[in-house]
Amino acid sequence: MTDEDEWYYSLRDGRVVRAEEAKAVDRLGPYPDRETAARALEIARGRTEEADRADREWRGDDEDDD
């Protein structure tokens, strides 16, 4: 993927941007297209939930930590 093909989600204002439009600390990505970048928070939430689930399984916990 080249810089031209990369899209990011701006955490500051919720816009889909190119790398030069937002500081690295303020963005999620890169993503291959605008549509995927627009779903960045949903993707991150799903990954976090999966990691939390894997941690619970590894520890042998049966209950959610919610």
PyMOL Python script that loads the backbone (N, CA, C, O; Angstrom):
from pymol import cmd

cmd.read_pdbstr("""\
ATOM      1  N   MET A   1       0.845  -1.169   0.000  1.00  0.00           N
ATOM      2  CA  MET A   1       0.000   0.000   0.000  1.00  0.00           C
ATOM      3  C   MET A   1       0.899   1.243   0.000  1.00  0.00           C
ATOM      4  O   MET A   1       1.819   1.347   0.811  1.00  0.00           O
ATOM      5  N   THR A   2       0.635   2.161  -0.891  1.00  0.00           N
ATOM      6  CA  THR A   2       1.397   3.403  -0.927  1.00  0.00           C
ATOM      7  C   THR A   2       0.665   4.479  -0.133  1.00  0.00           C
ATOM      8  O   THR A   2      -0.498   4.306   0.232  1.00  0.00           O
ATOM      9  N   ASP A   3       1.349   5.591   0.133  1.00  0.00           N
ATOM     10  CA  ASP A   3       0.713   6.698   0.843  1.00  0.00           C
ATOM     11  C   ASP A   3      -0.561   7.157   0.150  1.00  0.00           C
ATOM     12  O   ASP A   3      -1.518   7.568   0.806  1.00  0.00           O
ATOM     13  N   GLU A   4      -0.573   7.087  -1.162  1.00  0.00           N
ATOM     14  CA  GLU A   4      -1.743   7.501  -1.931  1.00  0.00           C
ATOM     15  C   GLU A   4      -2.936   6.587  -1.701  1.00  0.00           C
ATOM     16  O   GLU A   4      -4.081   7.009  -1.864  1.00  0.00           O
ATOM     17  N   ASP A   5      -2.681   5.350  -1.326  1.00  0.00           N
ATOM     18  CA  ASP A   5      -3.742   4.371  -1.116  1.00  0.00           C
ATOM     19  C   ASP A   5      -4.198   4.306   0.338  1.00  0.00           C
ATOM     20  O   ASP A   5      -5.128   3.566   0.659  1.00  0.00           O
ATOM     21  N   GLU A   6      -3.560   5.064   1.217  1.00  0.00           N
ATOM     22  CA  GLU A   6      -3.840   4.961   2.648  1.00  0.00           C
ATOM     23  C   GLU A   6      -4.792   6.052   3.121  1.00  0.00           C
ATOM     24  O   GLU A   6      -4.664   7.222   2.758  1.00  0.00           O
ATOM     25  N   TRP A   7      -5.746   5.634   3.938  1.00  0.00           N
ATOM     26  CA  TRP A   7      -6.718   6.533   4.534  1.00  0.00           C
ATOM     27  C   TRP A   7      -6.678   6.349   6.043  1.00  0.00           C
ATOM     28  O   TRP A   7      -6.333   5.277   6.540  1.00  0.00           O
ATOM     29  N   TYR A   8      -7.030   7.394   6.758  1.00  0.00           N
ATOM     30  CA  TYR A   8      -6.993   7.384   8.220  1.00  0.00           C
ATOM     31  C   TYR A   8      -8.292   7.950   8.774  1.00  0.00           C
ATOM     32  O   TYR A   8      -9.025   8.665   8.091  1.00  0.00           O
ATOM     33  N   TYR A   9      -8.555   7.612  10.029  1.00  0.00           N
ATOM     34  CA  TYR A   9      -9.687   8.179  10.752  1.00  0.00           C
ATOM     35  C   TYR A   9      -9.126   9.169  11.758  1.00  0.00           C
ATOM     36  O   TYR A   9      -8.290   8.807  12.585  1.00  0.00           O
ATOM     37  N   SER A  10      -9.576  10.408  11.696  1.00  0.00           N
ATOM     38  CA  SER A  10      -9.109  11.442  12.608  1.00  0.00           C
ATOM     39  C   SER A  10      -9.884  11.359  13.923  1.00  0.00           C
ATOM     40  O   SER A  10     -11.106  11.512  13.941  1.00  0.00           O
ATOM     41  N   LEU A  11      -9.180  11.119  15.004  1.00  0.00           N
ATOM     42  CA  LEU A  11      -9.802  11.051  16.322  1.00  0.00           C
ATOM     43  C   LEU A  11     -10.229  12.438  16.819  1.00  0.00           C
ATOM     44  O   LEU A  11     -11.098  12.539  17.685  1.00  0.00           O
ATOM     45  N   ARG A  12      -9.641  13.484  16.293  1.00  0.00           N
ATOM     46  CA  ARG A  12      -9.967  14.854  16.728  1.00  0.00           C
ATOM     47  C   ARG A  12     -11.333  15.306  16.234  1.00  0.00           C
ATOM     48  O   ARG A  12     -12.076  15.966  16.961  1.00  0.00           O
ATOM     49  N   ASP A  13     -11.659  14.950  14.997  1.00  0.00           N
ATOM     50  CA  ASP A  13     -12.916  15.466  14.449  1.00  0.00           C
ATOM     51  C   ASP A  13     -13.765  14.440  13.709  1.00  0.00           C
ATOM     52  O   ASP A  13     -14.800  14.790  13.143  1.00  0.00           O
ATOM     53  N   GLY A  14     -13.338  13.165  13.704  1.00  0.00           N
ATOM     54  CA  GLY A  14     -14.148  12.111  13.108  1.00  0.00           C
ATOM     55  C   GLY A  14     -14.159  12.085  11.594  1.00  0.00           C
ATOM     56  O   GLY A  14     -14.986  11.403  10.987  1.00  0.00           O
ATOM     57  N   ARG A  15     -13.249  12.822  10.980  1.00  0.00           N
ATOM     58  CA  ARG A  15     -13.182  12.818   9.516  1.00  0.00           C
ATOM     59  C   ARG A  15     -12.271  11.709   9.009  1.00  0.00           C
ATOM     60  O   ARG A  15     -11.388  11.237   9.725  1.00  0.00           O
ATOM     61  N   VAL A  16     -12.497  11.302   7.772  1.00  0.00           N
ATOM     62  CA  VAL A  16     -11.584  10.407   7.071  1.00  0.00           C
ATOM     63  C   VAL A  16     -10.583  11.306   6.356  1.00  0.00           C
ATOM     64  O   VAL A  16     -10.967  12.203   5.605  1.00  0.00           O
ATOM     65  N   VAL A  17      -9.295  11.060   6.595  1.00  0.00           N
ATOM     66  CA  VAL A  17      -8.254  11.967   6.101  1.00  0.00           C
ATOM     67  C   VAL A  17      -7.080  11.198   5.505  1.00  0.00           C
ATOM     68  O   VAL A  17      -6.973   9.979   5.642  1.00  0.00           O
ATOM     69  N   ARG A  18      -6.208  11.942   4.843  1.00  0.00           N
ATOM     70  CA  ARG A  18      -4.910  11.437   4.397  1.00  0.00           C
ATOM     71  C   ARG A  18      -3.910  11.697   5.514  1.00  0.00           C
ATOM     72  O   ARG A  18      -4.189  12.489   6.414  1.00  0.00           O
ATOM     73  N   ALA A  19      -2.767  11.055   5.474  1.00  0.00           N
ATOM     74  CA  ALA A  19      -1.763  11.151   6.534  1.00  0.00           C
ATOM     75  C   ALA A  19      -1.364  12.588   6.837  1.00  0.00           C
ATOM     76  O   ALA A  19      -1.211  12.952   8.002  1.00  0.00           O
ATOM     77  N   GLU A  20      -1.196  13.396   5.820  1.00  0.00           N
ATOM     78  CA  GLU A  20      -0.718  14.762   6.037  1.00  0.00           C
ATOM     79  C   GLU A  20      -1.777  15.687   6.645  1.00  0.00           C
ATOM     80  O   GLU A  20      -1.466  16.822   7.010  1.00  0.00           O
ATOM     81  N   GLU A  21      -3.012  15.218   6.756  1.00  0.00           N
ATOM     82  CA  GLU A  21      -4.091  16.052   7.288  1.00  0.00           C
ATOM     83  C   GLU A  21      -4.261  15.950   8.803  1.00  0.00           C
ATOM     84  O   GLU A  21      -5.013  16.729   9.390  1.00  0.00           O
ATOM     85  N   ALA A  22      -3.581  15.009   9.440  1.00  0.00           N
ATOM     86  CA  ALA A  22      -3.734  14.833  10.889  1.00  0.00           C
ATOM     87  C   ALA A  22      -2.436  14.281  11.461  1.00  0.00           C
ATOM     88  O   ALA A  22      -1.742  13.495  10.817  1.00  0.00           O
ATOM     89  N   LYS A  23      -2.122  14.702  12.673  1.00  0.00           N
ATOM     90  CA  LYS A  23      -0.942  14.180  13.353  1.00  0.00           C
ATOM     91  C   LYS A  23      -1.124  12.687  13.615  1.00  0.00           C
ATOM     92  O   LYS A  23      -2.246  12.214  13.796  1.00  0.00           O
ATOM     93  N   ALA A  24      -0.029  11.960  13.633  1.00  0.00           N
ATOM     94  CA  ALA A  24      -0.080  10.512  13.844  1.00  0.00           C
ATOM     95  C   ALA A  24      -0.783  10.156  15.154  1.00  0.00           C
ATOM     96  O   ALA A  24      -1.524   9.174  15.210  1.00  0.00           O
ATOM     97  N   VAL A  25      -0.561  10.932  16.189  1.00  0.00           N
ATOM     98  CA  VAL A  25      -1.165  10.655  17.493  1.00  0.00           C
ATOM     99  C   VAL A  25      -2.687  10.826  17.467  1.00  0.00           C
ATOM    100  O   VAL A  25      -3.384  10.302  18.335  1.00  0.00           O
ATOM    101  N   ASP A  26      -3.197  11.551  16.482  1.00  0.00           N
ATOM    102  CA  ASP A  26      -4.619  11.864  16.396  1.00  0.00           C
ATOM    103  C   ASP A  26      -5.368  11.038  15.363  1.00  0.00           C
ATOM    104  O   ASP A  26      -6.495  11.380  15.005  1.00  0.00           O
ATOM    105  N   ARG A  27      -4.773   9.966  14.881  1.00  0.00           N
ATOM    106  CA  ARG A  27      -5.438   9.210  13.820  1.00  0.00           C
ATOM    107  C   ARG A  27      -5.313   7.706  14.011  1.00  0.00           C
ATOM    108  O   ARG A  27      -4.389   7.220  14.664  1.00  0.00           O
ATOM    109  N   LEU A  28      -6.255   6.984  13.433  1.00  0.00           N
ATOM    110  CA  LEU A  28      -6.224   5.525  13.368  1.00  0.00           C
ATOM    111  C   LEU A  28      -6.004   5.141  11.915  1.00  0.00           C
ATOM    112  O   LEU A  28      -6.524   5.787  11.005  1.00  0.00           O
ATOM    113  N   GLY A  29      -5.229   4.084  11.704  1.00  0.00           N
ATOM    114  CA  GLY A  29      -5.003   3.642  10.347  1.00  0.00           C
ATOM    115  C   GLY A  29      -3.556   3.254  10.153  1.00  0.00           C
ATOM    116  O   GLY A  29      -2.786   3.219  11.112  1.00  0.00           O
ATOM    117  N   PRO A  30      -3.187   2.968   8.952  1.00  0.00           N
ATOM    118  CA  PRO A  30      -3.893   3.252   7.716  1.00  0.00           C
ATOM    119  C   PRO A  30      -4.911   2.173   7.347  1.00  0.00           C
ATOM    120  O   PRO A  30      -4.824   1.022   7.776  1.00  0.00           O
ATOM    121  N   TYR A  31      -5.862   2.592   6.546  1.00  0.00           N
ATOM    122  CA  TYR A  31      -6.880   1.701   5.996  1.00  0.00           C
ATOM    123  C   TYR A  31      -6.795   1.778   4.472  1.00  0.00           C
ATOM    124  O   TYR A  31      -6.336   2.787   3.937  1.00  0.00           O
ATOM    125  N   PRO A  32      -7.223   0.744   3.771  1.00  0.00           N
ATOM    126  CA  PRO A  32      -7.040   0.689   2.319  1.00  0.00           C
ATOM    127  C   PRO A  32      -7.967   1.596   1.522  1.00  0.00           C
ATOM    128  O   PRO A  32      -7.691   1.896   0.360  1.00  0.00           O
ATOM    129  N   ASP A  33      -9.076   2.041   2.140  1.00  0.00           N
ATOM    130  CA  ASP A  33     -10.014   2.893   1.412  1.00  0.00           C
ATOM    131  C   ASP A  33     -10.802   3.756   2.396  1.00  0.00           C
ATOM    132  O   ASP A  33     -10.784   3.518   3.604  1.00  0.00           O
ATOM    133  N   ARG A  34     -11.490   4.759   1.857  1.00  0.00           N
ATOM    134  CA  ARG A  34     -12.256   5.704   2.682  1.00  0.00           C
ATOM    135  C   ARG A  34     -13.333   5.004   3.502  1.00  0.00           C
ATOM    136  O   ARG A  34     -13.536   5.328   4.672  1.00  0.00           O
ATOM    137  N   GLU A  35     -14.015   4.055   2.895  1.00  0.00           N
ATOM    138  CA  GLU A  35     -15.121   3.372   3.570  1.00  0.00           C
ATOM    139  C   GLU A  35     -14.648   2.609   4.803  1.00  0.00           C
ATOM    140  O   GLU A  35     -15.305   2.630   5.843  1.00  0.00           O
ATOM    141  N   THR A  36     -13.518   1.945   4.683  1.00  0.00           N
ATOM    142  CA  THR A  36     -12.967   1.206   5.814  1.00  0.00           C
ATOM    143  C   THR A  36     -12.497   2.172   6.900  1.00  0.00           C
ATOM    144  O   THR A  36     -12.731   1.936   8.085  1.00  0.00           O
ATOM    145  N   ALA A  37     -11.845   3.244   6.503  1.00  0.00           N
ATOM    146  CA  ALA A  37     -11.389   4.240   7.476  1.00  0.00           C
ATOM    147  C   ALA A  37     -12.574   4.839   8.233  1.00  0.00           C
ATOM    148  O   ALA A  37     -12.458   5.132   9.423  1.00  0.00           O
ATOM    149  N   ALA A  38     -13.693   5.021   7.569  1.00  0.00           N
ATOM    150  CA  ALA A  38     -14.883   5.580   8.214  1.00  0.00           C
ATOM    151  C   ALA A  38     -15.413   4.645   9.303  1.00  0.00           C
ATOM    152  O   ALA A  38     -16.104   5.093  10.218  1.00  0.00           O
ATOM    153  N   ARG A  39     -15.099   3.361   9.212  1.00  0.00           N
ATOM    154  CA  ARG A  39     -15.534   2.369  10.201  1.00  0.00           C
ATOM    155  C   ARG A  39     -14.467   2.092  11.249  1.00  0.00           C
ATOM    156  O   ARG A  39     -14.558   1.095  11.966  1.00  0.00           O
ATOM    157  N   ALA A  40     -13.461   2.950  11.355  1.00  0.00           N
ATOM    158  CA  ALA A  40     -12.305   2.710  12.224  1.00  0.00           C
ATOM    159  C   ALA A  40     -12.694   2.449  13.677  1.00  0.00           C
ATOM    160  O   ALA A  40     -12.149   1.536  14.298  1.00  0.00           O
ATOM    161  N   LEU A  41     -13.611   3.218  14.227  1.00  0.00           N
ATOM    162  CA  LEU A  41     -13.995   3.019  15.630  1.00  0.00           C
ATOM    163  C   LEU A  41     -14.701   1.678  15.817  1.00  0.00           C
ATOM    164  O   LEU A  41     -14.477   0.992  16.814  1.00  0.00           O
ATOM    165  N   GLU A  42     -15.542   1.311  14.875  1.00  0.00           N
ATOM    166  CA  GLU A  42     -16.216   0.015  14.921  1.00  0.00           C
ATOM    167  C   GLU A  42     -15.196  -1.130  14.838  1.00  0.00           C
ATOM    168  O   GLU A  42     -15.300  -2.115  15.570  1.00  0.00           O
ATOM    169  N   ILE A  43     -14.234  -0.996  13.964  1.00  0.00           N
ATOM    170  CA  ILE A  43     -13.175  -2.008  13.807  1.00  0.00           C
ATOM    171  C   ILE A  43     -12.356  -2.109  15.089  1.00  0.00           C
ATOM    172  O   ILE A  43     -12.082  -3.210  15.566  1.00  0.00           O
ATOM    173  N   ALA A  44     -11.966  -0.966  15.649  1.00  0.00           N
ATOM    174  CA  ALA A  44     -11.176  -0.960  16.888  1.00  0.00           C
ATOM    175  C   ALA A  44     -11.969  -1.578  18.044  1.00  0.00           C
ATOM    176  O   ALA A  44     -11.420  -2.342  18.838  1.00  0.00           O
ATOM    177  N   ARG A  45     -13.249  -1.246  18.136  1.00  0.00           N
ATOM    178  CA  ARG A  45     -14.097  -1.808  19.193  1.00  0.00           C
ATOM    179  C   ARG A  45     -14.155  -3.332  19.084  1.00  0.00           C
ATOM    180  O   ARG A  45     -14.038  -4.038  20.086  1.00  0.00           O
ATOM    181  N   GLY A  46     -14.336  -3.827  17.874  1.00  0.00           N
ATOM    182  CA  GLY A  46     -14.389  -5.268  17.662  1.00  0.00           C
ATOM    183  C   GLY A  46     -13.083  -5.960  18.022  1.00  0.00           C
ATOM    184  O   GLY A  46     -13.088  -7.040  18.613  1.00  0.00           O
ATOM    185  N   ARG A  47     -11.972  -5.340  17.667  1.00  0.00           N
ATOM    186  CA  ARG A  47     -10.668  -5.913  17.996  1.00  0.00           C
ATOM    187  C   ARG A  47     -10.435  -5.925  19.508  1.00  0.00           C
ATOM    188  O   ARG A  47      -9.887  -6.885  20.050  1.00  0.00           O
ATOM    189  N   THR A  48     -10.852  -4.857  20.180  1.00  0.00           N
ATOM    190  CA  THR A  48     -10.710  -4.786  21.638  1.00  0.00           C
ATOM    191  C   THR A  48     -11.563  -5.852  22.312  1.00  0.00           C
ATOM    192  O   THR A  48     -11.102  -6.532  23.230  1.00  0.00           O
ATOM    193  N   GLU A  49     -12.802  -6.000  21.861  1.00  0.00           N
ATOM    194  CA  GLU A  49     -13.681  -7.022  22.431  1.00  0.00           C
ATOM    195  C   GLU A  49     -13.099  -8.417  22.231  1.00  0.00           C
ATOM    196  O   GLU A  49     -13.150  -9.244  23.141  1.00  0.00           O
ATOM    197  N   GLU A  50     -12.549  -8.684  21.054  1.00  0.00           N
ATOM    198  CA  GLU A  50     -11.936  -9.989  20.784  1.00  0.00           C
ATOM    199  C   GLU A  50     -10.716 -10.213  21.669  1.00  0.00           C
ATOM    200  O   GLU A  50     -10.532 -11.310  22.196  1.00  0.00           O
ATOM    201  N   ALA A  51      -9.885  -9.195  21.839  1.00  0.00           N
ATOM    202  CA  ALA A  51      -8.708  -9.320  22.710  1.00  0.00           C
ATOM    203  C   ALA A  51      -9.130  -9.545  24.160  1.00  0.00           C
ATOM    204  O   ALA A  51      -8.527 -10.357  24.862  1.00  0.00           O
ATOM    205  N   ASP A  52     -10.154  -8.837  24.609  1.00  0.00           N
ATOM    206  CA  ASP A  52     -10.665  -9.033  25.969  1.00  0.00           C
ATOM    207  C   ASP A  52     -11.189 -10.453  26.154  1.00  0.00           C
ATOM    208  O   ASP A  52     -10.950 -11.077  27.188  1.00  0.00           O
ATOM    209  N   ARG A  53     -11.900 -10.958  25.157  1.00  0.00           N
ATOM    210  CA  ARG A  53     -12.432 -12.322  25.195  1.00  0.00           C
ATOM    211  C   ARG A  53     -11.283 -13.336  25.267  1.00  0.00           C
ATOM    212  O   ARG A  53     -11.340 -14.290  26.042  1.00  0.00           O
ATOM    213  N   ALA A  54     -10.246 -13.123  24.460  1.00  0.00           N
ATOM    214  CA  ALA A  54      -9.084 -14.025  24.468  1.00  0.00           C
ATOM    215  C   ALA A  54      -8.376 -13.978  25.822  1.00  0.00           C
ATOM    216  O   ALA A  54      -7.923 -15.010  26.316  1.00  0.00           O
ATOM    217  N   ASP A  55      -8.274 -12.792  26.427  1.00  0.00           N
ATOM    218  CA  ASP A  55      -7.662 -12.672  27.755  1.00  0.00           C
ATOM    219  C   ASP A  55      -8.456 -13.441  28.802  1.00  0.00           C
ATOM    220  O   ASP A  55      -7.883 -14.140  29.638  1.00  0.00           O
ATOM    221  N   ARG A  56      -9.789 -13.307  28.749  1.00  0.00           N
ATOM    222  CA  ARG A  56     -10.625 -14.032  29.715  1.00  0.00           C
ATOM    223  C   ARG A  56     -10.455 -15.546  29.556  1.00  0.00           C
ATOM    224  O   ARG A  56     -10.356 -16.272  30.546  1.00  0.00           O
ATOM    225  N   GLU A  57     -10.424 -16.012  28.316  1.00  0.00           N
ATOM    226  CA  GLU A  57     -10.232 -17.440  28.067  1.00  0.00           C
ATOM    227  C   GLU A  57      -8.875 -17.895  28.583  1.00  0.00           C
ATOM    228  O   GLU A  57      -8.770 -18.956  29.198  1.00  0.00           O
ATOM    229  N   TRP A  58      -7.841 -17.104  28.340  1.00  0.00           N
ATOM    230  CA  TRP A  58      -6.495 -17.456  28.778  1.00  0.00           C
ATOM    231  C   TRP A  58      -6.425 -17.547  30.300  1.00  0.00           C
ATOM    232  O   TRP A  58      -5.769 -18.432  30.849  1.00  0.00           O
ATOM    233  N   ARG A  59      -7.121 -16.606  30.985  1.00  0.00           N
ATOM    234  CA  ARG A  59      -7.128 -16.618  32.450  1.00  0.00           C
ATOM    235  C   ARG A  59      -8.078 -17.676  33.010  1.00  0.00           C
ATOM    236  O   ARG A  59      -7.995 -18.019  34.189  1.00  0.00           O
ATOM    237  N   GLY A  60      -8.966 -18.188  32.184  1.00  0.00           N
ATOM    238  CA  GLY A  60      -9.926 -19.172  32.649  1.00  0.00           C
ATOM    239  C   GLY A  60     -11.159 -18.559  33.270  1.00  0.00           C
ATOM    240  O   GLY A  60     -11.897 -19.242  33.980  1.00  0.00           O
ATOM    241  N   ASP A  61     -11.401 -17.269  33.015  1.00  0.00           N
ATOM    242  CA  ASP A  61     -12.583 -16.595  33.530  1.00  0.00           C
ATOM    243  C   ASP A  61     -13.797 -17.035  32.705  1.00  0.00           C
ATOM    244  O   ASP A  61     -13.731 -17.176  31.484  1.00  0.00           O
ATOM    245  N   ASP A  62     -14.906 -17.244  33.419  1.00  0.00           N
ATOM    246  CA  ASP A  62     -16.154 -17.606  32.737  1.00  0.00           C
ATOM    247  C   ASP A  62     -17.090 -16.424  32.547  1.00  0.00           C
ATOM    248  O   ASP A  62     -17.961 -16.457  31.677  1.00  0.00           O
ATOM    249  N   GLU A  63     -16.920 -15.378  33.351  1.00  0.00           N
ATOM    250  CA  GLU A  63     -17.827 -14.252  33.320  1.00  0.00           C
ATOM    251  C   GLU A  63     -17.200 -13.076  32.576  1.00  0.00           C
ATOM    252  O   GLU A  63     -15.980 -12.914  32.563  1.00  0.00           O
ATOM    253  N   ASP A  64     -18.062 -12.249  31.952  1.00  0.00           N
ATOM    254  CA  ASP A  64     -17.597 -11.009  31.333  1.00  0.00           C
ATOM    255  C   ASP A  64     -17.215 -10.036  32.418  1.00  0.00           C
ATOM    256  O   ASP A  64     -17.734 -10.101  33.533  1.00  0.00           O
ATOM    257  N   ASP A  65     -16.299  -9.123  32.095  1.00  0.00           N
ATOM    258  CA  ASP A  65     -15.876  -8.101  33.034  1.00  0.00           C
ATOM    259  C   ASP A  65     -16.724  -6.846  32.954  1.00  0.00           C
ATOM    260  O   ASP A  65     -16.370  -5.834  33.558  1.00  0.00           O
ATOM    261  N   ASP A  66     -17.820  -6.878  32.234  1.00  0.00           N
ATOM    262  CA  ASP A  66     -18.660  -5.688  32.009  1.00  0.00           C
ATOM    263  C   ASP A  66     -19.328  -5.228  33.236  1.00  0.00           C
ATOM    264  O   ASP A  66     -20.064  -4.243  33.205  1.00  0.00           O
TER     265      ASP A  66
END
""", "prot")
cmd.dss("prot")
cmd.show_as("cartoon", "prot")
cmd.util.cbc("prot")
cmd.orient("prot")
